Amino acid sequence: MPSNPVYLAVDIGGTKVASGLVSATGEVLSKTRVPMSPQGSAEEGLTSVKAAINQTLKANPGAEIAGIGICSPGPLDPRAGIVTNPPNLPCWRNFPLAEAITKHYRLPTSIDNDANAAGLAEAMWGSGRGFTNVFYTTIGTGIGTGIVFDGKIYHGRTGAAAEAGHMTIDYHAARCGCGKRGCIEALASGPAIAARARDMITKAGTNSGMLELAKGDISGITTEIVAESWRGGDALATEVLRETADLLTIWFGNVIDALEPDVIVVGGGVGELISNWFPQISEHLPKWSINQRCSEIPLKHARYSADAGLAGAAALCLTPSNAVAARK
């Protein structure tokens, strides 16, 4: 082990690959990004990842790198280091990404999905530090989740656990992108909030400030417009977010009944907005959980925002159970 180790973190998305160095205490020391090639061959996708890693290595020639951690969209097999079939990365089907990176750079390499990894980073260095059992969720375009028990990611039998964003809370509600009806992702993610706002304005027939910000085009109402209108005191925007908080309360109640975590950490762009509603959610939790001490479980805003993927990728390097690929 180097005397002053850092970890090379890679965060892969459908359009970009971010890479950087992270310290052993979770500080993001450097970062860069390159375009991702998701539609071509497996080798073209791998070339994008190598390009991001190479930029980081070139910019930090004296770094004592102890390992490489990678966040990739799922589904994937974190134990084998294989990217299975992510919808937004069609270049990879059952692709042994961790093994390919390990062989090329001769460094131990770990891989997991972004929400699992970000949850681990929050448990180690962020808002979940000091808690034994952490439930993490990132709320944005979708809703991802991670479960960390005793400092280790809970993967389940096949590595597919912690998809709590696809927990159904209303089977009569809209169909989620996963195919199920009434998933919390279909009801409380960023696009769902914007859609609810548009629907409320249509039904109310009112001149909400949201419509003014969208320059009269109801289809142009976004989550950002809802947030801006709420901060300006718009009544309808407030109702949209209150209903979203109510839906999340029901969801958190189910999560608590299933897991009873020590803390719930909420990240993501919408998560930051919803953190303003934490007191209301805690107050109403007993209506939606049989655990009458549920309100004792703190709701915390995540430490990491835009750097959650990089911090999470680095955290993987420090958890032995996630370093299977490194032993190949």
Buried (B, 14 or more C-beta within 10 A) or exposed (E): EEEEBBBBBBBBBEEBBBBBBBBBEBEBBBBBBBEBBBEEEBEEBBEBBBBBBBBBBEBBEEBEBBBBBBBBBBBBBBBBBBBBBBEEBEBBEEBBBBBBBBEBBEBBBBBBBBBBBBBBBBBBBBBBBEBEBBBBBBBBBBBBBBBBBEBBBBBEEEBBBBBBBBBBBBEEBEEBEEEBBBBBBBBBBBBBBBBBBBEBBEEEEEEBBBBEBBEEEBEBBBBEBBBBBBEEEBEBBBBBBEBBBBBBBBBBBBBBEEBBBBBBBBBBBBBBBBBBBBEBBBEBBBEBBEBEEBBEBBBBBBBBEEBBBBBBBBBBBBBEEBBBBBEE
